Amino acid sequence: MTEEHQHGYADDRDAFLKRLRRIEGQVRGLHRMVEDGQYCIDILTQVSATTKALQSVALGLLEDHLAHCVADAARAGGPEADAKLKEASDAIARLVRS
């Protein structure tokens, strides 16, 4: 029997899915606001709220990735540890630029 790899966010999966469904609803709301010709500032306020919600999901996923995937690889050492650290560093750089 082989052990299946479990992603770091597995314990929080349902919470992440719930948050993503709310974000999906926010995006649909933005679409309706534009269709209905709502005031620019009101739309921008909602874009900001949606962006913050997505950033929160991203940070949660990153935290879980560091605590599980990167920590496990670091304990094991070797090339995989280096690869996981580089991968995490690249992900952080992408988040900072966004």
Secondary structure by P-SEA (a helix, b strand, c coil): cccccccccccaaaaaaaaaaaaaaaaaaaaaaaaacccaaaaaaaaaaaaaaaaaaaaaaaaaaaacaaaaaaaaccaaaaaaaaaaaaaaaaaaac
